[in-house]
Amino acid sequence: MLRTPTGGAGHGTATAGDRLVSIGTVLNQLRDEFPEVTISKIRFLEAEGLVEPRRTASGYRKFSPQDVERLAQILRMQRDHYLPLKVIREHLDALARGEQIRLPSPSPQRDLLDGAWEPEGDRPTAARVGRAELLAAAEVSEEELAEWESYGLIAAGAEGGYDAETVTVARLVADLGRFGLEPRHLRAVKAAADREAGLVEQVVAPLRRHRNPQTRAHAEATAKELAGLSVRLHAALVQTALGLRLP
C-alpha cells in the first residue's frame, strides 16, 4: 500500500518563505534513485499534468518538496510496475483524496527474472490500453511506435488495444532506444524470443490438446515455468558474455 502524500504542488509565483528548488536541483535529488531521469523527462511529466511546479515572476520552474516526492512516486510506478500515465494519475488522485491504493505486482519480466510466477488467480489483470495511452506510457511519438510495429516488436491484440505485456515491451524498447539501439537492432532479440517461445510450445502443445482439464491447466503452469527458466537463462548468458557478475 502507498501512503497519502503530505501535500501537492502549488500554483502561482513562489514566495521567499517557500522551500522551492530549481529543476536542476530536482534532477540531482532524483538521480540517486533514478539515474536515467532527465530534465526532458520532468518537463514531459509536467506537460502531461502529473506535476505542477510553481513559477517565479520571471517564469522559472520552482519545485516544492511535495513536487519532488510526487515525481519520485510517478517514476517508481513506471519503473516497478510499468503503469500507463493515465493509471498513475488515477492512483495519485486517489492518494490525494486520502485513499489507499493497491499497486499491481511487478511486470511479468520482473517476475521471470526473480524466478517466481504467481498463481493465475492471484495475479492482477490489467485492462487493455489504447494507442494514445501506450504512446504516453512509452513516451514516444506515433512515428516511433509505427516503426516498432513495422519491425514486429509491438502489435495490438486481436480485439484491439494493448495488454500489460505489450506496454512493458514498449517501455523497454524505448529505454534501449535511449542508448542508441534502434528497432532494426532489436530484430535479433525478437527472433530469439520467438524461437524460445517455439521451444516452450513444443513441450506444452500435447498437454494443451489433452481432454483432461487438469492436464490443460498443468500445461499453462508448465509454460510459465519454462518461460521463466528461459528468461533467466537468457539473462545469465548475456551477463556471462559481457563478463558481468551475476547478482
Number of C-alpha atoms within 10 A of each C-alpha: 8 13 11 16 16 12 13 17 17 17 10 10 16 20 11 7 6 11 11 21 17 13 19 12 13 22 19 14 13 18 13 10 12 15 10 12 15 17 12 9 14 18 15 15 19 14 11 14 11 21 23 21 26 22 16 13 11 7 9 14 19 24 24 22 17 18 24 23 17 21 19 17 16 20 22 15 20 18 15 14 18 24 28 23 23 16 14 20 17 12 20 20 14 14 17 16 11 13 14 14 15 8 15 15 15 15 17 17 16 16 14 20 18 12 14 14 18 12 9 10 7 9 11 11 12 11 10 19 20 13 15 13 19 27 19 17 23 23 20 14 11 13 9 15 21 14 15 21 14 13 15 14 21 18 17 15 11 7 7 12 17 20 18 20 14 19 23 23 16 23 23 13 20 22 15 14 14 10 8 10 13 16 22 13 12 18 15 11 13 15 13 13 15 12 12 16 15 11 14 18 16 10 14 18 14 12 20 18 12 13 9 11 12 11 15 18 14 15 21 16 16 16 18 18 16 20 20 22 16 19 19 17 13 16 14 17 14 12 14 12 9 9 9 11 8 9 5
